[in-house]
Amino acid sequence: MEAIICTKYGSPEVLKIAAVDKPIPNENEVLVKVNTTAVTASDTIIRALKVPGGHNFPVKQLMKFAMRLFIGINKPNNPILGLVFSGVIESVGKNIKTFNKGDEVFGFTGQSRGAYAEYKRVSDKEIASGEIALKPKNISHEEAAAIIYGGTLVIHFMKAVNITKGQKVLIYGASGSIGTIAVQFAKYAGAEVTGVCSSENGEMVKSLGASKVIDYTRKEAINQLEKYDLIFDAVGKNKSSELKKQSKKSLLRGGNYVSVDDGFLKVRPGYLKKLNDLIANEHIKAVIDKAFSLTEIVEAHRYVDTGHKKGSVVINVLR
Ligand SMILES: NC(=O)c1ccc[n+]([C@@H]2O[C@H](COP(=O)([O-])OP(=O)(O)OC[C@H]3O[C@@H](n4cnc5c(N)ncnc54)[C@H](OP(=O)(O)O)[C@@H]3O)[C@@H](O)[C@H]2O)c1
């Protein structure tokens, strides 16, 4: 089968297309024929061995070393990157009772990665921990691959804060793959949403449910800050602005500040079911910036590396 191999850590050019063995699933696994994957921030973090979270020397160097021990010393031990997929179950091991051949599914690959490939094995453990689910019927494979990353991260990081009707919520970084879902999620929960993005993305963020938008690139934007019950930093600690620094003073007493870089995502049973329900009931939808083919992976990573994608960048694996 065709797959994208990460030959070493570095710029997008380290990614090469290669012919590799098609995985052979055992009796406790299903085999998914991947239709679409996406280039996520997590993929670029691994490819370039970037330390997330805005740390400085020497913590940054120590974290890089720890990442090498965990992921692979000179290149990822599993060289096929790719964290999310949407596709069709091609075969089912005899001990798997939860899926059938032909089911349309979407999922996370977790630590095993490997979605930048024509086929991906999913184990019974991954099935039990909720990393794969039936794809919502009302969306395409492209939309499913685009929405699963931001959707799952938002469900994970918002579960500690119960957004209630009428609350004021500020989403910092409302135009990225996590931010575009966070805006829709908070709006659905009944909040009055203010999205922070550059002026270019203001109309898009409003169309997703924000009643106000603030342009973080403008100095005077700080005067537009109000008091919020929740501030959700959806772009992470490596991206900041004067507005972001000032916004931390804009919490109401008892309000919450949550960053998408506070801890790591652990997909839990129920997350994809919840995401599926939100999509099926049209409370959230995918925002797709660009679609590439597997052979255009270098170009796709270069684009995501700019840090200015709108929503998600998807990779159509199936030709
Ligand atoms: N904890 C975890 O397990 C976990 C997992 C995955 C990701 N993360 C974190 O989540 C972050 C965001 O991921 P993502 O995929 O949503 O990002 P993304 O889609 O790449 O974000 C791109 C968006 O960020 C906006 N942006 C760029 N610089 C900004 C700034 N200084 N202030 C405000 N907005 C800015 C851009 O808007 P403009 O073009 O308008 O500037 C663009 O629309 C990652 O970088 C990582 O730190 C954490």
The ligand as an SDF file (V2000), in Angstrom:
LIG
                    3D

 48 52  0  0  0  0  0  0  0  0999 V2000
   -3.1610   19.3410   24.6780 N   0  0  0  0  0  0  0  0  0  0  0  0
   -3.2330   18.5890   23.6020 C   0  0  0  0  0  0  0  0  0  0  0  0
   -3.3380   17.3510   23.6690 O   0  0  0  0  0  0  0  0  0  0  0  0
   -3.2280   19.2540   22.2590 C   0  0  0  0  0  0  0  0  0  0  0  0
   -3.4820   18.4840   21.1150 C   0  0  0  0  0  0  0  0  0  0  0  0
   -3.5020   19.1130   19.9020 C   0  0  0  0  0  0  0  0  0  0  0  0
   -3.2460   20.4730   19.7870 C   0  0  0  0  0  0  0  0  0  0  0  0
   -2.9570   21.2070   20.9080 N   0  0  0  0  0  0  0  0  0  0  0  0
   -2.6480   22.6520   20.8030 C   0  0  0  0  0  0  0  0  0  0  0  0
   -3.6510   23.2670   20.0470 O   0  0  0  0  0  0  0  0  0  0  0  0
   -3.0330   24.2500   19.2210 C   0  0  0  0  0  0  0  0  0  0  0  0
   -3.9910   24.7000   18.1570 C   0  0  0  0  0  0  0  0  0  0  0  0
   -4.2380   23.6850   17.2040 O   0  0  0  0  0  0  0  0  0  0  0  0
   -5.1110   24.0070   15.9190 P   0  0  0  0  0  0  0  0  0  0  0  0
   -4.9630   22.8370   15.0200 O   0  0  0  0  0  0  0  0  0  0  0  0
   -6.4850   24.4490   16.2570 O   0  0  0  0  0  0  0  0  0  0  0  0
   -4.3380   25.2530   15.3260 O   0  0  0  0  0  0  0  0  0  0  0  0
   -4.4500   25.8350   13.8890 P   0  0  0  0  0  0  0  0  0  0  0  0
   -5.6770   25.3310   13.2150 O   0  0  0  0  0  0  0  0  0  0  0  0
   -3.1440   25.6150   13.1990 O   0  0  0  0  0  0  0  0  0  0  0  0
   -4.5810   27.3830   14.1900 O   0  0  0  0  0  0  0  0  0  0  0  0
   -4.5470   28.2320   13.0940 C   0  0  0  0  0  0  0  0  0  0  0  0
   -5.2940   29.4760   13.4360 C   0  0  0  0  0  0  0  0  0  0  0  0
   -4.6070   30.1640   14.4830 O   0  0  0  0  0  0  0  0  0  0  0  0
   -4.7860   31.5470   14.2910 C   0  0  0  0  0  0  0  0  0  0  0  0
   -3.6660   32.2640   14.9050 N   0  0  0  0  0  0  0  0  0  0  0  0
   -2.3730   32.2240   14.5270 C   0  0  0  0  0  0  0  0  0  0  0  0
   -1.6280   32.9760   15.3640 N   0  0  0  0  0  0  0  0  0  0  0  0
   -2.4780   33.5000   16.2800 C   0  0  0  0  0  0  0  0  0  0  0  0
   -2.3210   34.3620   17.3800 C   0  0  0  0  0  0  0  0  0  0  0  0
   -1.1280   34.8410   17.7690 N   0  0  0  0  0  0  0  0  0  0  0  0
   -3.4230   34.6710   18.0880 N   0  0  0  0  0  0  0  0  0  0  0  0
   -4.6530   34.2100   17.7320 C   0  0  0  0  0  0  0  0  0  0  0  0
   -4.8640   33.3900   16.6890 N   0  0  0  0  0  0  0  0  0  0  0  0
   -3.7880   33.0390   15.9720 C   0  0  0  0  0  0  0  0  0  0  0  0
   -4.8300   31.7250   12.7960 C   0  0  0  0  0  0  0  0  0  0  0  0
   -5.6640   32.8060   12.5040 O   0  0  0  0  0  0  0  0  0  0  0  0
   -5.1220   34.0510   11.6400 P   0  0  0  0  0  0  0  0  0  0  0  0
   -4.6800   33.4800   10.3150 O   0  0  0  0  0  0  0  0  0  0  0  0
   -6.3010   34.9130   11.5470 O   0  0  0  0  0  0  0  0  0  0  0  0
   -3.9710   34.6100   12.4240 O   0  0  0  0  0  0  0  0  0  0  0  0
   -5.3950   30.4030   12.2690 C   0  0  0  0  0  0  0  0  0  0  0  0
   -6.7460   30.4980   11.8660 O   0  0  0  0  0  0  0  0  0  0  0  0
   -1.7450   23.5470   18.7970 C   0  0  0  0  0  0  0  0  0  0  0  0
   -0.8070   24.4460   18.2940 O   0  0  0  0  0  0  0  0  0  0  0  0
   -1.3080   22.9260   20.1140 C   0  0  0  0  0  0  0  0  0  0  0  0
   -0.5910   23.9050   20.8600 O   0  0  0  0  0  0  0  0  0  0  0  0
   -2.9500   20.6170   22.1410 C   0  0  0  0  0  0  0  0  0  0  0  0
  1  2  1  0
  2  3  2  0
  2  4  1  0
  4  5  1  0
  4 48  2  0
  5  6  2  0
  6  7  1  0
  7  8  2  0
  8  9  1  0
  8 48  1  0
  9 10  1  0
  9 46  1  0
 10 11  1  0
 11 12  1  0
 11 44  1  0
 12 13  1  0
 13 14  1  0
 14 15  2  0
 14 16  1  0
 14 17  1  0
 17 18  1  0
 18 19  2  0
 18 20  1  0
 18 21  1  0
 21 22  1  0
 22 23  1  0
 23 24  1  0
 23 42  1  0
 24 25  1  0
 25 26  1  0
 25 36  1  0
 26 27  1  0
 26 35  1  0
 27 28  2  0
 28 29  1  0
 29 30  1  0
 29 35  2  0
 30 31  1  0
 30 32  2  0
 32 33  1  0
 33 34  2  0
 34 35  1  0
 36 37  1  0
 36 42  1  0
 37 38  1  0
 38 39  2  0
 38 40  1  0
 38 41  1  0
 42 43  1  0
 44 45  1  0
 44 46  1  0
 46 47  1  0
M  CHG  2   8   1  16  -1
M  END
$$$$
